[in-house]
Amino acid sequence: MKILYVGHAYMVTNGHKKFSYLSEMRHEVSVIRPHKWYAPAWSRTLMPEPMPSGIRSREIKVFFEGKSGGYFYSPFVLLREVKLLKPDVIVIEQETFSISAFQISILAKLLKIPYITFSWENIKKDLGWRKWTNRIVVTNAAGAIAGNSAAAKIVQNDGFEGNVEVITQFGVDDSSFFPNENDKSESIAKFVYIGRLVEEKGIKSMINAFISLNEKNATLDIVGGGPLENYIRDIAQEYPQINFLGPVRHQEVPEVIRQYDILILPSIGSDSWDEQFGLVLAQAMLSGLAVIGSDNGAIPDVIQDKELLFRSGSEIEISERIKALLDAEYRKTKAKDLFIRAKREYTCYSVAKKSESYIKEVLE
Protein backbone atom coordinates (compact mmCIF):
# COMPACT_ATOMS: atom_id res chain seq x y z
CA MET A 1 0.00 0.00 0.00
CA LYS A 2 0.94 3.62 -0.46
CA ILE A 3 0.12 5.30 2.85
CA LEU A 4 0.31 9.07 3.37
CA TYR A 5 0.42 10.38 6.94
CA VAL A 6 -0.29 14.06 7.58
CA GLY A 7 0.37 15.87 10.86
CA HIS A 8 2.63 18.24 12.76
CA ALA A 9 3.37 15.60 15.44
CA TYR A 10 6.03 14.15 13.13
CA MET A 11 8.31 17.17 13.28
CA VAL A 12 10.44 15.23 15.79
CA THR A 13 11.74 11.68 15.62
CA ASN A 14 9.63 10.27 18.48
CA GLY A 15 7.02 8.77 16.18
CA HIS A 16 9.17 7.91 13.18
CA LYS A 17 9.94 4.30 14.09
CA LYS A 18 6.34 3.33 13.31
CA PHE A 19 7.02 4.36 9.72
CA SER A 20 10.18 2.23 9.56
CA TYR A 21 8.21 -0.86 10.59
CA LEU A 22 5.45 -0.12 8.06
CA SER A 23 8.13 0.23 5.40
CA GLU A 24 9.63 -3.13 6.41
CA MET A 25 6.12 -4.57 5.95
CA ARG A 26 6.49 -3.56 2.28
CA HIS A 27 4.36 -0.43 2.37
CA GLU A 28 5.34 2.83 0.73
CA VAL A 29 5.08 5.45 3.47
CA SER A 30 5.02 9.21 2.90
CA VAL A 31 4.61 12.05 5.38
CA ILE A 32 3.38 15.61 4.95
CA ARG A 33 4.24 17.99 7.80
CA PRO A 34 4.74 21.74 8.34
CA HIS A 35 7.92 23.43 7.11
CA LYS A 36 8.44 24.55 10.72
CA TRP A 37 6.40 24.47 13.90
CA TYR A 38 6.24 26.65 16.99
CA ALA A 39 5.65 24.45 20.04
CA PRO A 40 4.00 26.60 22.78
CA ALA A 41 4.62 23.96 25.47
CA TRP A 42 8.36 24.11 24.81
CA SER A 43 8.46 27.83 23.87
CA ARG A 44 10.56 27.15 20.80
CA THR A 45 10.32 26.59 17.06
CA LEU A 46 10.85 23.05 15.80
CA MET A 47 12.44 22.31 12.43
CA PRO A 48 11.64 19.01 10.71
CA GLU A 49 13.95 16.24 11.91
CA PRO A 50 15.15 13.68 9.35
CA MET A 51 12.89 10.78 8.45
CA PRO A 52 14.15 7.17 8.46
CA SER A 53 15.62 5.77 5.27
CA GLY A 54 12.98 4.98 2.66
CA ILE A 55 10.31 7.32 4.09
CA ARG A 56 9.37 10.19 1.80
CA SER A 57 8.72 13.49 3.53
CA ARG A 58 7.20 16.71 2.22
CA GLU A 59 7.47 19.92 4.24
CA ILE A 60 4.81 22.47 3.35
CA LYS A 61 4.32 26.04 4.51
CA VAL A 62 1.49 26.41 7.01
CA PHE A 63 -0.54 29.40 8.09
CA PHE A 64 -1.25 30.07 11.79
CA GLU A 65 1.75 27.94 12.75
CA GLY A 66 1.66 26.71 16.34
CA LYS A 67 -2.15 26.64 16.60
CA SER A 68 -2.81 22.91 16.46
CA GLY A 69 -6.53 23.30 15.85
CA GLY A 70 -6.33 26.37 13.63
CA TYR A 71 -3.43 25.97 11.21
CA PHE A 72 -3.71 24.91 7.57
CA TYR A 73 -1.34 24.11 4.72
CA SER A 74 -0.61 26.21 1.64
CA PRO A 75 -3.52 24.91 -0.52
CA PHE A 76 -1.90 24.71 -3.95
CA VAL A 77 1.33 23.19 -2.64
CA LEU A 78 -0.67 20.60 -0.67
CA LEU A 79 -2.69 19.72 -3.77
CA ARG A 80 0.45 19.37 -5.89
CA GLU A 81 2.26 17.14 -3.37
CA VAL A 82 -0.70 14.82 -2.77
CA LYS A 83 -1.13 14.40 -6.53
CA LEU A 84 2.57 13.56 -6.89
CA LEU A 85 2.54 11.08 -4.01
CA LYS A 86 -0.60 9.29 -5.29
CA PRO A 87 -1.45 7.56 -2.00
CA ASP A 88 -3.94 4.71 -1.68
CA VAL A 89 -5.03 6.14 1.67
CA ILE A 90 -4.41 9.25 3.77
CA VAL A 91 -4.14 9.05 7.55
CA ILE A 92 -4.96 12.47 9.01
CA GLU A 93 -3.27 12.63 12.40
CA GLN A 94 -4.98 15.82 13.52
CA GLU A 95 -8.07 16.19 15.68
CA THR A 96 -11.19 15.93 13.55
CA PHE A 97 -12.29 19.44 14.54
CA SER A 98 -9.04 21.03 13.34
CA ILE A 99 -8.93 23.22 10.25
CA SER A 100 -6.11 21.16 8.73
CA ALA A 101 -8.17 17.96 9.07
CA PHE A 102 -11.06 19.70 7.29
CA GLN A 103 -8.72 20.96 4.57
CA ILE A 104 -7.23 17.52 3.93
CA SER A 105 -10.61 15.76 4.05
CA ILE A 106 -11.96 18.07 1.33
CA LEU A 107 -8.85 17.52 -0.79
CA ALA A 108 -9.09 13.75 -0.33
CA LYS A 109 -12.73 13.84 -1.36
CA LEU A 110 -11.92 15.84 -4.49
CA LEU A 111 -9.13 13.43 -5.45
CA LYS A 112 -11.24 10.39 -4.50
CA ILE A 113 -8.71 9.13 -1.96
CA PRO A 114 -10.08 7.38 1.16
CA TYR A 115 -8.92 8.86 4.44
CA ILE A 116 -8.70 7.74 8.06
CA THR A 117 -8.92 10.15 10.98
CA PHE A 118 -7.05 10.05 14.27
CA SER A 119 -8.30 11.49 17.58
CA TRP A 120 -6.85 11.92 21.07
CA GLU A 121 -9.49 14.29 22.45
CA ASN A 122 -11.38 12.50 25.25
CA ILE A 123 -13.43 15.42 26.59
CA LYS A 124 -16.43 16.57 24.56
CA LYS A 125 -16.04 20.29 23.93
CA ASP A 126 -18.23 23.06 22.55
CA LEU A 127 -16.77 23.50 19.06
CA GLY A 128 -18.92 26.45 18.03
CA TRP A 129 -19.02 26.79 14.24
CA ARG A 130 -16.38 24.08 13.89
CA LYS A 131 -18.95 21.43 14.82
CA TRP A 132 -19.99 21.63 11.14
CA THR A 133 -16.48 21.10 9.74
CA ASN A 134 -15.93 18.38 12.35
CA ARG A 135 -19.05 16.56 11.18
CA ILE A 136 -17.94 16.74 7.54
CA VAL A 137 -14.54 15.27 8.45
CA VAL A 138 -16.03 12.47 10.57
CA THR A 139 -18.95 11.42 8.38
CA ASN A 140 -16.89 11.29 5.17
CA ALA A 141 -14.02 9.29 6.68
CA ALA A 142 -13.40 5.74 5.47
CA GLY A 143 -12.02 4.85 8.88
CA ALA A 144 -11.25 6.27 12.30
CA ILE A 145 -8.50 5.57 14.82
CA ALA A 146 -8.61 6.87 18.41
CA GLY A 147 -5.86 6.99 20.99
CA ASN A 148 -8.24 5.98 23.80
CA SER A 149 -11.72 4.54 24.31
CA ALA A 150 -13.33 7.85 25.32
CA ALA A 151 -12.06 9.51 22.13
CA ALA A 152 -13.49 6.60 20.14
CA LYS A 153 -16.94 7.18 21.67
CA ILE A 154 -16.80 10.89 20.86
CA VAL A 155 -15.99 10.15 17.19
CA GLN A 156 -18.93 7.73 17.01
CA ASN A 157 -21.25 10.24 18.68
CA ASP A 158 -20.10 12.84 16.15
CA GLY A 159 -21.43 10.68 13.33
CA PHE A 160 -18.84 8.07 12.32
CA GLU A 161 -20.75 4.83 11.74
CA GLY A 162 -17.94 2.33 11.25
CA ASN A 163 -15.53 0.59 13.58
CA VAL A 164 -13.28 3.00 15.49
CA GLU A 165 -10.01 1.22 16.24
CA VAL A 166 -8.22 2.17 19.47
CA ILE A 167 -4.48 2.38 18.72
CA THR A 168 -2.00 4.74 20.32
CA GLN A 169 -0.34 7.18 17.93
CA PHE A 170 3.38 6.41 18.12
CA GLY A 171 4.17 3.49 20.37
CA VAL A 172 7.22 3.13 22.62
CA ASP A 173 10.68 2.24 21.32
CA ASP A 174 11.48 -1.00 23.13
CA SER A 175 15.12 -0.77 22.05
CA SER A 176 15.33 2.16 24.51
CA PHE A 177 12.81 1.09 27.13
CA PHE A 178 13.60 -2.39 28.45
CA PRO A 179 14.00 -4.01 31.90
CA ASN A 180 17.06 -3.49 34.07
CA GLU A 181 19.18 -6.66 33.97
CA ASN A 182 20.72 -5.92 37.36
CA ASP A 183 19.01 -7.27 40.46
CA LYS A 184 17.07 -4.66 42.41
CA SER A 185 16.83 -4.46 46.17
CA GLU A 186 13.81 -6.30 47.54
CA SER A 187 14.02 -4.65 50.94
CA ILE A 188 13.43 -1.10 49.65
CA ALA A 189 10.62 -0.34 47.19
CA LYS A 190 11.59 2.58 44.97
CA PHE A 191 8.60 4.58 43.68
CA VAL A 192 8.86 7.31 41.07
CA TYR A 193 6.70 9.99 39.45
CA ILE A 194 7.89 11.34 36.09
CA GLY A 195 6.02 14.17 34.40
CA ARG A 196 4.80 17.74 34.56
CA LEU A 197 4.56 19.26 38.02
CA VAL A 198 1.07 20.75 37.75
CA GLU A 199 -2.10 20.51 39.85
CA GLU A 200 -4.03 18.36 37.38
CA LYS A 201 -1.44 15.59 37.70
CA GLY A 202 -2.59 14.89 41.28
CA ILE A 203 0.91 15.16 42.74
CA LYS A 204 -0.24 16.56 46.10
CA SER A 205 -2.56 13.58 46.69
CA MET A 206 0.29 11.20 45.91
CA ILE A 207 2.68 12.98 48.27
CA ASN A 208 0.12 13.12 51.10
CA ALA A 209 -0.62 9.41 50.69
CA PHE A 210 3.05 8.53 50.76
CA ILE A 211 3.68 10.63 53.87
CA SER A 212 0.69 9.15 55.69
CA LEU A 213 2.16 5.65 55.34
CA ASN A 214 5.36 6.69 57.09
CA GLU A 215 6.96 3.64 55.49
CA LYS A 216 10.70 3.24 56.09
CA ASN A 217 11.07 0.60 53.38
CA ALA A 218 9.92 2.82 50.52
CA THR A 219 11.15 5.96 48.78
CA LEU A 220 9.44 8.32 46.36
CA ASP A 221 11.45 10.25 43.77
CA ILE A 222 9.77 13.03 41.78
CA VAL A 223 11.18 13.82 38.34
CA GLY A 224 9.98 16.77 36.27
CA GLY A 225 9.48 20.49 36.16
CA GLY A 226 6.61 22.93 36.51
CA PRO A 227 4.74 25.31 38.81
CA LEU A 228 4.79 22.92 41.81
CA GLU A 229 8.59 22.70 41.98
CA ASN A 230 8.96 24.92 45.07
CA TYR A 231 6.18 23.05 46.89
CA ILE A 232 7.89 19.72 46.19
CA ARG A 233 11.32 21.04 47.20
CA ASP A 234 9.91 22.10 50.57
CA ILE A 235 8.29 18.68 51.09
CA ALA A 236 11.52 16.89 50.15
CA GLN A 237 13.46 18.89 52.74
CA GLU A 238 11.00 17.90 55.47
CA TYR A 239 10.54 14.22 54.61
CA PRO A 240 13.72 12.23 53.86
CA GLN A 241 11.90 9.43 52.05
CA ILE A 242 10.78 11.89 49.33
CA ASN A 243 13.34 13.21 46.85
CA PHE A 244 12.98 15.89 44.18
CA LEU A 245 15.28 15.28 41.21
CA GLY A 246 14.06 18.03 38.87
CA PRO A 247 13.58 17.69 35.12
CA VAL A 248 15.56 15.34 32.88
CA ARG A 249 16.09 15.40 29.13
CA HIS A 250 13.93 13.16 26.98
CA GLN A 251 16.95 11.03 26.05
CA GLU A 252 17.68 10.36 29.72
CA VAL A 253 14.24 8.98 30.62
CA PRO A 254 14.92 5.31 29.68
CA GLU A 255 17.99 5.09 31.91
CA VAL A 256 16.29 6.98 34.75
CA ILE A 257 13.11 4.90 34.74
CA ARG A 258 14.99 1.58 34.89
CA GLN A 259 16.35 2.44 38.33
CA TYR A 260 12.91 2.12 39.96
CA ASP A 261 10.43 -0.56 40.97
CA ILE A 262 7.06 1.21 40.69
CA LEU A 263 5.82 4.23 38.75
CA ILE A 264 2.84 6.27 39.96
CA LEU A 265 0.57 8.35 37.72
CA PRO A 266 -1.96 10.01 40.07
CA SER A 267 -3.67 12.41 37.61
CA ILE A 268 -6.91 14.13 38.65
CA GLY A 269 -7.53 16.06 35.42
CA SER A 270 -9.29 19.41 35.05
CA ASP A 271 -12.37 20.85 33.33
CA SER A 272 -10.51 20.94 30.01
CA TRP A 273 -8.02 18.06 30.27
CA ASP A 274 -7.89 14.39 31.20
CA GLU A 275 -5.08 11.92 30.58
CA GLN A 276 -5.27 10.94 26.92
CA PHE A 277 -2.83 8.05 27.20
CA GLY A 278 -0.16 8.35 29.86
CA LEU A 279 2.90 7.57 27.75
CA VAL A 280 5.10 7.23 30.83
CA LEU A 281 2.95 4.26 31.95
CA ALA A 282 3.74 2.33 28.77
CA GLN A 283 7.41 3.31 29.04
CA ALA A 284 7.54 2.06 32.63
CA MET A 285 5.74 -1.19 31.80
CA LEU A 286 8.22 -1.95 29.02
CA SER A 287 11.04 -1.14 31.44
CA GLY A 288 9.88 -3.88 33.79
CA LEU A 289 8.22 -1.71 36.44
CA ALA A 290 4.94 -2.23 38.21
CA VAL A 291 2.66 0.81 37.82
CA ILE A 292 -0.27 2.28 39.71
CA GLY A 293 -2.52 5.03 38.46
CA SER A 294 -5.76 6.88 39.00
CA ASP A 295 -9.01 6.28 37.15
CA ASN A 296 -8.61 9.59 35.29
CA GLY A 297 -9.00 9.63 31.51
CA ALA A 298 -7.23 6.85 29.61
CA ILE A 299 -5.15 5.53 32.52
CA PRO A 300 -7.47 2.53 33.13
CA ASP A 301 -7.27 1.73 29.37
CA VAL A 302 -3.50 1.42 29.64
CA ILE A 303 -3.18 -0.41 32.97
CA GLN A 304 -6.28 -2.65 32.74
CA ASP A 305 -5.83 -4.07 36.23
CA LYS A 306 -8.25 -2.92 38.94
CA GLU A 307 -5.78 -3.85 41.67
CA LEU A 308 -3.41 -1.19 40.33
CA LEU A 309 -5.98 1.62 39.98
CA PHE A 310 -7.34 4.11 42.50
CA ARG A 311 -9.98 6.84 42.48
CA SER A 312 -8.61 10.20 41.39
CA GLY A 313 -7.53 12.21 44.41
CA SER A 314 -8.19 9.42 46.93
CA GLU A 315 -5.25 9.45 49.32
CA ILE A 316 -6.60 6.41 51.15
CA GLU A 317 -6.70 4.30 47.97
CA ILE A 318 -3.27 5.52 46.85
CA SER A 319 -1.88 4.45 50.25
CA GLU A 320 -3.49 1.03 49.89
CA ARG A 321 -1.96 0.49 46.43
CA ILE A 322 1.46 1.61 47.63
CA LYS A 323 1.29 -0.68 50.66
CA ALA A 324 0.32 -3.69 48.54
CA LEU A 325 3.31 -3.15 46.24
CA LEU A 326 5.76 -3.21 49.16
CA ASP A 327 5.49 -7.00 48.84
CA ALA A 328 8.37 -7.87 46.49
CA GLU A 329 6.78 -11.03 45.03
CA TYR A 330 3.47 -9.27 44.40
CA ARG A 331 5.10 -6.38 42.55
CA LYS A 332 7.26 -8.78 40.50
CA THR A 333 4.13 -10.65 39.40
CA LYS A 334 2.34 -7.41 38.49
CA ALA A 335 5.40 -6.06 36.67
CA LYS A 336 5.66 -9.24 34.60
CA ASP A 337 1.98 -9.10 33.59
CA LEU A 338 2.27 -5.43 32.67
CA PHE A 339 5.43 -6.04 30.63
CA ILE A 340 3.70 -8.74 28.59
CA ARG A 341 0.75 -6.46 27.94
CA ALA A 342 2.96 -3.54 26.94
CA LYS A 343 4.95 -5.70 24.49
CA ARG A 344 1.68 -6.78 22.90
CA GLU A 345 0.02 -3.35 22.78
CA TYR A 346 2.43 -0.43 23.00
CA THR A 347 5.71 -1.02 21.16
CA CYS A 348 6.33 0.84 17.90
CA TYR A 349 6.16 -2.50 16.10
CA SER A 350 2.81 -3.50 17.60
CA VAL A 351 1.36 -0.05 16.77
CA ALA A 352 2.61 -0.37 13.18
CA LYS A 353 1.18 -3.90 12.89
CA LYS A 354 -2.22 -2.85 14.26
CA SER A 355 -2.26 0.21 12.00
CA GLU A 356 -1.50 -1.95 8.97
CA SER A 357 -4.27 -4.39 9.87
CA TYR A 358 -6.85 -1.65 10.33
CA ILE A 359 -5.89 0.22 7.15
CA LYS A 360 -6.23 -3.02 5.15
CA GLU A 361 -9.65 -3.60 6.75
CA VAL A 362 -10.77 -0.10 5.75
CA LEU A 363 -9.61 -0.48 2.15
CA GLU A 364 -11.18 -3.91 1.57
C-alpha positions as CSV (number, residue, x, y, z in Angstrom):
1,M,0.0,0.0,0.0
2,K,0.9,3.6,-0.5
3,I,0.1,5.3,2.9
4,L,0.3,9.1,3.4
5,Y,0.4,10.4,6.9
6,V,-0.3,14.1,7.6
7,G,0.4,15.9,10.9
8,H,2.6,18.2,12.8
9,A,3.4,15.6,15.4
10,Y,6.0,14.1,13.1
11,M,8.3,17.2,13.3
12,V,10.4,15.2,15.8
13,T,11.7,11.7,15.6
14,N,9.6,10.3,18.5
15,G,7.0,8.8,16.2
16,H,9.2,7.9,13.2
17,K,9.9,4.3,14.1
18,K,6.3,3.3,13.3
19,F,7.0,4.4,9.7
20,S,10.2,2.2,9.6
21,Y,8.2,-0.9,10.6
22,L,5.5,-0.1,8.1
23,S,8.1,0.2,5.4
24,E,9.6,-3.1,6.4
25,M,6.1,-4.6,6.0
26,R,6.5,-3.6,2.3
27,H,4.4,-0.4,2.4
28,E,5.3,2.8,0.7
29,V,5.1,5.5,3.5
30,S,5.0,9.2,2.9
31,V,4.6,12.0,5.4
32,I,3.4,15.6,4.9
33,R,4.2,18.0,7.8
34,P,4.7,21.7,8.3
35,H,7.9,23.4,7.1
36,K,8.4,24.5,10.7
37,W,6.4,24.5,13.9
38,Y,6.2,26.7,17.0
39,A,5.6,24.4,20.0
40,P,4.0,26.6,22.8
41,A,4.6,24.0,25.5
42,W,8.4,24.1,24.8
43,S,8.5,27.8,23.9
44,R,10.6,27.1,20.8
45,T,10.3,26.6,17.1
46,L,10.9,23.0,15.8
47,M,12.4,22.3,12.4
48,P,11.6,19.0,10.7
49,E,13.9,16.2,11.9
50,P,15.2,13.7,9.3
51,M,12.9,10.8,8.5
52,P,14.2,7.2,8.5
53,S,15.6,5.8,5.3
54,G,13.0,5.0,2.7
55,I,10.3,7.3,4.1
56,R,9.4,10.2,1.8
57,S,8.7,13.5,3.5
58,R,7.2,16.7,2.2
59,E,7.5,19.9,4.2
60,I,4.8,22.5,3.3
61,K,4.3,26.0,4.5
62,V,1.5,26.4,7.0
63,F,-0.5,29.4,8.1
64,F,-1.2,30.1,11.8
65,E,1.8,27.9,12.7
66,G,1.7,26.7,16.3
67,K,-2.2,26.6,16.6
68,S,-2.8,22.9,16.5
69,G,-6.5,23.3,15.8
70,G,-6.3,26.4,13.6
71,Y,-3.4,26.0,11.2
72,F,-3.7,24.9,7.6
73,Y,-1.3,24.1,4.7
74,S,-0.6,26.2,1.6
75,P,-3.5,24.9,-0.5
76,F,-1.9,24.7,-4.0
77,V,1.3,23.2,-2.6
78,L,-0.7,20.6,-0.7
79,L,-2.7,19.7,-3.8
80,R,0.4,19.4,-5.9
81,E,2.3,17.1,-3.4
82,V,-0.7,14.8,-2.8
83,K,-1.1,14.4,-6.5
84,L,2.6,13.6,-6.9
85,L,2.5,11.1,-4.0
86,K,-0.6,9.3,-5.3
87,P,-1.5,7.6,-2.0
88,D,-3.9,4.7,-1.7
89,V,-5.0,6.1,1.7
90,I,-4.4,9.3,3.8
91,V,-4.1,9.1,7.5
92,I,-5.0,12.5,9.0
93,E,-3.3,12.6,12.4
94,Q,-5.0,15.8,13.5
95,E,-8.1,16.2,15.7
96,T,-11.2,15.9,13.6
97,F,-12.3,19.4,14.5
98,S,-9.0,21.0,13.3
99,I,-8.9,23.2,10.3
100,S,-6.1,21.2,8.7
101,A,-8.2,18.0,9.1
102,F,-11.1,19.7,7.3
103,Q,-8.7,21.0,4.6
104,I,-7.2,17.5,3.9
105,S,-10.6,15.8,4.0
106,I,-12.0,18.1,1.3
107,L,-8.8,17.5,-0.8
108,A,-9.1,13.8,-0.3
109,K,-12.7,13.8,-1.4
110,L,-11.9,15.8,-4.5
111,L,-9.1,13.4,-5.4
112,K,-11.2,10.4,-4.5
113,I,-8.7,9.1,-2.0
114,P,-10.1,7.4,1.2
115,Y,-8.9,8.9,4.4
116,I,-8.7,7.7,8.1
117,T,-8.9,10.2,11.0
118,F,-7.0,10.1,14.3
119,S,-8.3,11.5,17.6
120,W,-6.9,11.9,21.1
121,E,-9.5,14.3,22.5
122,N,-11.4,12.5,25.2
123,I,-13.4,15.4,26.6
124,K,-16.4,16.6,24.6
125,K,-16.0,20.3,23.9
126,D,-18.2,23.1,22.5
127,L,-16.8,23.5,19.1
128,G,-18.9,26.4,18.0
129,W,-19.0,26.8,14.2
130,R,-16.4,24.1,13.9
131,K,-18.9,21.4,14.8
132,W,-20.0,21.6,11.1
133,T,-16.5,21.1,9.7
134,N,-15.9,18.4,12.3
135,R,-19.1,16.6,11.2
136,I,-17.9,16.7,7.5
137,V,-14.5,15.3,8.4
138,V,-16.0,12.5,10.6
139,T,-18.9,11.4,8.4
140,N,-16.9,11.3,5.2
141,A,-14.0,9.3,6.7
142,A,-13.4,5.7,5.5
143,G,-12.0,4.8,8.9
144,A,-11.2,6.3,12.3
145,I,-8.5,5.6,14.8
146,A,-8.6,6.9,18.4
147,G,-5.9,7.0,21.0
148,N,-8.2,6.0,23.8
149,S,-11.7,4.5,24.3
150,A,-13.3,7.9,25.3
151,A,-12.1,9.5,22.1
152,A,-13.5,6.6,20.1
153,K,-16.9,7.2,21.7
154,I,-16.8,10.9,20.9
155,V,-16.0,10.1,17.2
156,Q,-18.9,7.7,17.0
157,N,-21.3,10.2,18.7
158,D,-20.1,12.8,16.1
159,G,-21.4,10.7,13.3
160,F,-18.8,8.1,12.3
161,E,-20.7,4.8,11.7
162,G,-17.9,2.3,11.2
163,N,-15.5,0.6,13.6
164,V,-13.3,3.0,15.5
165,E,-10.0,1.2,16.2
166,V,-8.2,2.2,19.5
167,I,-4.5,2.4,18.7
168,T,-2.0,4.7,20.3
169,Q,-0.3,7.2,17.9
170,F,3.4,6.4,18.1
171,G,4.2,3.5,20.4
172,V,7.2,3.1,22.6
173,D,10.7,2.2,21.3
174,D,11.5,-1.0,23.1
175,S,15.1,-0.8,22.1
176,S,15.3,2.2,24.5
177,F,12.8,1.1,27.1
178,F,13.6,-2.4,28.4
179,P,14.0,-4.0,31.9
180,N,17.1,-3.5,34.1
181,E,19.2,-6.7,34.0
182,N,20.7,-5.9,37.4
183,D,19.0,-7.3,40.5
184,K,17.1,-4.7,42.4
185,S,16.8,-4.5,46.2
186,E,13.8,-6.3,47.5
187,S,14.0,-4.7,50.9
188,I,13.4,-1.1,49.6
189,A,10.6,-0.3,47.2
190,K,11.6,2.6,45.0
191,F,8.6,4.6,43.7
192,V,8.9,7.3,41.1
193,Y,6.7,10.0,39.5
194,I,7.9,11.3,36.1
195,G,6.0,14.2,34.4
196,R,4.8,17.7,34.6
197,L,4.6,19.3,38.0
198,V,1.1,20.7,37.7
199,E,-2.1,20.5,39.8
200,E,-4.0,18.4,37.4
201,K,-1.4,15.6,37.7
202,G,-2.6,14.9,41.3
203,I,0.9,15.2,42.7
204,K,-0.2,16.6,46.1
205,S,-2.6,13.6,46.7
206,M,0.3,11.2,45.9
207,I,2.7,13.0,48.3
208,N,0.1,13.1,51.1
209,A,-0.6,9.4,50.7
210,F,3.1,8.5,50.8
211,I,3.7,10.6,53.9
212,S,0.7,9.1,55.7
213,L,2.2,5.6,55.3
214,N,5.4,6.7,57.1
215,E,7.0,3.6,55.5
216,K,10.7,3.2,56.1
217,N,11.1,0.6,53.4
218,A,9.9,2.8,50.5
219,T,11.2,6.0,48.8
220,L,9.4,8.3,46.4
221,D,11.4,10.2,43.8
222,I,9.8,13.0,41.8
223,V,11.2,13.8,38.3
224,G,10.0,16.8,36.3
225,G,9.5,20.5,36.2
226,G,6.6,22.9,36.5
227,P,4.7,25.3,38.8
228,L,4.8,22.9,41.8
229,E,8.6,22.7,42.0
230,N,9.0,24.9,45.1
231,Y,6.2,23.1,46.9
232,I,7.9,19.7,46.2
233,R,11.3,21.0,47.2
234,D,9.9,22.1,50.6
235,I,8.3,18.7,51.1
236,A,11.5,16.9,50.2
237,Q,13.5,18.9,52.7
238,E,11.0,17.9,55.5
239,Y,10.5,14.2,54.6
240,P,13.7,12.2,53.9
241,Q,11.9,9.4,52.1
242,I,10.8,11.9,49.3
243,N,13.3,13.2,46.8
244,F,13.0,15.9,44.2
245,L,15.3,15.3,41.2
246,G,14.1,18.0,38.9
247,P,13.6,17.7,35.1
248,V,15.6,15.3,32.9
249,R,16.1,15.4,29.1
250,H,13.9,13.2,27.0
251,Q,17.0,11.0,26.0
252,E,17.7,10.4,29.7
253,V,14.2,9.0,30.6
254,P,14.9,5.3,29.7
255,E,18.0,5.1,31.9
256,V,16.3,7.0,34.8
257,I,13.1,4.9,34.7
258,R,15.0,1.6,34.9
259,Q,16.4,2.4,38.3
260,Y,12.9,2.1,40.0
261,D,10.4,-0.6,41.0
262,I,7.1,1.2,40.7
263,L,5.8,4.2,38.7
264,I,2.8,6.3,40.0
265,L,0.6,8.4,37.7
266,P,-2.0,10.0,40.1
267,S,-3.7,12.4,37.6
268,I,-6.9,14.1,38.6
269,G,-7.5,16.1,35.4
270,S,-9.3,19.4,35.0
271,D,-12.4,20.8,33.3
272,S,-10.5,20.9,30.0
273,W,-8.0,18.1,30.3
274,D,-7.9,14.4,31.2
275,E,-5.1,11.9,30.6
276,Q,-5.3,10.9,26.9
277,F,-2.8,8.0,27.2
278,G,-0.2,8.3,29.9
279,L,2.9,7.6,27.7
280,V,5.1,7.2,30.8
281,L,3.0,4.3,31.9
282,A,3.7,2.3,28.8
283,Q,7.4,3.3,29.0
284,A,7.5,2.1,32.6
285,M,5.7,-1.2,31.8
286,L,8.2,-1.9,29.0
287,S,11.0,-1.1,31.4
288,G,9.9,-3.9,33.8
289,L,8.2,-1.7,36.4
290,A,4.9,-2.2,38.2
291,V,2.7,0.8,37.8
292,I,-0.3,2.3,39.7
293,G,-2.5,5.0,38.5
294,S,-5.8,6.9,39.0
295,D,-9.0,6.3,37.1
296,N,-8.6,9.6,35.3
297,G,-9.0,9.6,31.5
298,A,-7.2,6.9,29.6
299,I,-5.1,5.5,32.5
300,P,-7.5,2.5,33.1
301,D,-7.3,1.7,29.4
302,V,-3.5,1.4,29.6
303,I,-3.2,-0.4,33.0
304,Q,-6.3,-2.6,32.7
305,D,-5.8,-4.1,36.2
306,K,-8.3,-2.9,38.9
307,E,-5.8,-3.9,41.7
308,L,-3.4,-1.2,40.3
309,L,-6.0,1.6,40.0
310,F,-7.3,4.1,42.5
311,R,-10.0,6.8,42.5
312,S,-8.6,10.2,41.4
313,G,-7.5,12.2,44.4
314,S,-8.2,9.4,46.9
315,E,-5.2,9.5,49.3
316,I,-6.6,6.4,51.1
317,E,-6.7,4.3,48.0
318,I,-3.3,5.5,46.9
319,S,-1.9,4.5,50.2
320,E,-3.5,1.0,49.9
321,R,-2.0,0.5,46.4
322,I,1.5,1.6,47.6
323,K,1.3,-0.7,50.7
324,A,0.3,-3.7,48.5
325,L,3.3,-3.2,46.2
326,L,5.8,-3.2,49.2
327,D,5.5,-7.0,48.8
328,A,8.4,-7.9,46.5
329,E,6.8,-11.0,45.0
330,Y,3.5,-9.3,44.4
331,R,5.1,-6.4,42.6
332,K,7.3,-8.8,40.5
333,T,4.1,-10.6,39.4
334,K,2.3,-7.4,38.5
335,A,5.4,-6.1,36.7
336,K,5.7,-9.2,34.6
337,D,2.0,-9.1,33.6
338,L,2.3,-5.4,32.7
339,F,5.4,-6.0,30.6
340,I,3.7,-8.7,28.6
341,R,0.7,-6.5,27.9
342,A,3.0,-3.5,26.9
343,K,5.0,-5.7,24.5
344,R,1.7,-6.8,22.9
345,E,0.0,-3.3,22.8
346,Y,2.4,-0.4,23.0
347,T,5.7,-1.0,21.2
348,C,6.3,0.8,17.9
349,Y,6.2,-2.5,16.1
350,S,2.8,-3.5,17.6
351,V,1.4,-0.1,16.8
352,A,2.6,-0.4,13.2
353,K,1.2,-3.9,12.9
354,K,-2.2,-2.8,14.3
355,S,-2.3,0.2,12.0
356,E,-1.5,-2.0,9.0
357,S,-4.3,-4.4,9.9
358,Y,-6.9,-1.6,10.3
359,I,-5.9,0.2,7.1
360,K,-6.2,-3.0,5.2
361,E,-9.6,-3.6,6.7
362,V,-10.8,-0.1,5.8
363,L,-9.6,-0.5,2.2
364,E,-11.2,-3.9,1.6
